[in-house]
């Protein structure tokens, strides 16, 4: 199994449809064979894959097609995974920004509650730079918290 087939095998039906739509948007010419090649790989039709470029002269074109399809798959999958992962990260970041706004405007109880939510999210996602920002904010406003334990934060920071 080659790398393109492996990537296609982990895609679900909605990803495959989105990828074809992505290729259609990216194609500038109508005679591009990347969508038909993708569909042949999708159905694992090895006999017809060889008929895309019949002549021996077109082996370079076939390999160029494979390379373009592979590059497009990598770009599509990275964008797709980035979209999925950033939603959760953005949620934690929103809690942090909102907490800072509340702290600046005197809503301390609500601010620290949101900082706690941001910390939980950041821990779940292993976002250490975001955790650092959360802990720095908690330490910055340490004087406003009566139940805050500085030693706990120092341990978490290191």
C-alpha positions in Angstrom: 0.0 0.0 0.0 1.5 3.4 -0.9 1.2 6.6 1.1 -1.6 8.0 -0.9 -3.7 4.9 -0.4 -2.9 4.9 3.3 -4.1 8.5 3.6 -7.3 7.9 1.6 -8.0 4.8 3.8 -8.2 6.9 7.0 -10.5 9.5 5.4 -14.2 9.1 6.1 -16.9 9.8 3.4 -17.4 13.4 4.3 -13.6 14.1 4.2 -13.5 12.5 0.7 -16.3 14.6 -0.6 -14.7 17.7 0.9 -11.4 16.8 -0.7 -13.0 16.4 -4.1 -14.6 19.8 -3.6 -11.2 21.2 -2.6 -9.6 19.8 -5.7 -12.4 21.2 -7.9 -11.7 24.7 -6.4 -8.0 24.3 -6.9 -8.1 23.1 -10.4 -7.7 25.8 -13.0 -8.1 23.6 -16.1 -10.9 21.2 -16.8 -8.8 18.3 -18.1 -6.9 17.7 -14.9 -6.9 14.1 -13.9 -6.4 14.4 -10.2 -10.0 13.8 -9.3 -10.4 10.8 -11.5 -7.1 9.4 -10.1 -8.3 10.0 -6.5 -11.6 8.2 -7.3 -9.7 5.2 -8.7 -7.5 5.1 -5.5 -10.6 5.4 -3.4 -12.2 2.4 -5.0 -8.8 0.5 -5.1 -9.1 0.0 -8.9 -5.5 -1.0 -9.7 -6.3 -2.1 -13.3 -7.8 1.3 -14.3 -5.1 3.3 -12.5 -2.6 2.2 -15.1 -4.9 3.4 -17.9 -4.7 7.1 -16.8 -1.6 7.5 -18.8 -1.3 4.7 -21.3 1.9 5.5 -23.1 5.4 4.8 -21.7 6.3 8.4 -22.4 3.7 9.6 -19.9 5.3 7.9 -16.9 6.7 11.3 -15.8 3.2 12.8 -16.1 1.8 10.0 -14.0 4.4 10.5 -11.3 3.8 14.2 -11.4 0.0 13.6 -11.0 0.8 11.3 -8.0 3.0 13.9 -6.5 0.4 16.7 -6.9 -2.3 14.5 -5.5 -0.1 13.6 -2.5 0.8 17.3 -1.9 -2.9 18.2 -2.1 -3.9 15.5 0.3 -1.3 16.6 2.8 -2.4 20.2 2.6 -6.1 19.3 2.9 -5.6 16.9 5.8 -3.4 19.4 7.7 -5.9 22.2 7.2 -8.7 19.8 8.2 -6.9 18.7 11.4 -5.9 22.3 12.2 -9.6 23.4 12.0 -10.7 20.6 14.3 -8.0 21.2 16.9 -8.0 25.0 17.0 -11.7 25.1 18.0 -10.9 23.6 21.4 -7.7 25.7 21.8 -9.7 28.8 20.9 -12.2 28.0 23.6 -9.4 27.9 26.2 -7.9 31.1 24.9 -11.3 32.8 25.0 -11.7 31.9 28.6 -8.2 33.4 29.3 -9.0 36.6 27.5 -12.4 36.9 29.1 -10.8 36.3 32.5 -8.3 39.1 32.0 -11.1 41.4 30.9 -13.1 40.6 34.0 -10.0 41.1 36.2 -9.4 44.5 34.8 -13.0 45.4 35.4 -13.3 44.1 39.0 -15.3 40.9 38.4 -12.8 38.8 40.3 -14.9 35.8 41.2 -16.1 35.3 37.6 -12.6 35.9 36.3 -11.0 33.2 38.5 -13.8 30.8 37.6 -13.1 31.3 33.9 -9.4 31.0 34.5 -10.1 27.6 36.1 -12.1 26.6 33.0 -9.2 27.8 30.7 -6.7 25.8 32.8 -8.8 22.6 32.5 -9.1 23.0 28.8 -5.4 23.7 28.4 -4.4 20.7 30.5 -6.7 18.4 28.4 -5.1 19.7 25.2 -1.5 19.7 26.5 -1.2 23.4 25.6 1.7 24.3 27.8 2.3 27.8 26.4 -1.4 28.6 27.1 -1.0 27.1 30.6 1.9 29.3 31.2 -0.2 32.4 30.3 -3.0 31.2 32.6 -0.6 30.6 35.5 1.1 34.0 35.0 -2.3 35.7 35.0 -3.2 33.9 38.3 0.1 34.9 39.9 -0.3 38.5 38.6 -3.6 38.8 40.4 -2.5 36.7 43.4 -3.3 39.5 45.8 -7.0 39.3 44.9 -7.4 35.6 45.8 -7.6 34.5 49.4 -7.6 30.8 48.7 -4.8 30.8 46.1 -1.8 28.6 47.0 1.4 30.0 45.4 3.4 26.8 46.0 0.8 24.8 44.0 1.2 27.2 41.1 5.0 27.1 41.3 4.9 23.3 41.0 2.5 23.4 38.1 4.7 26.0 36.3 7.8 23.9 36.5 
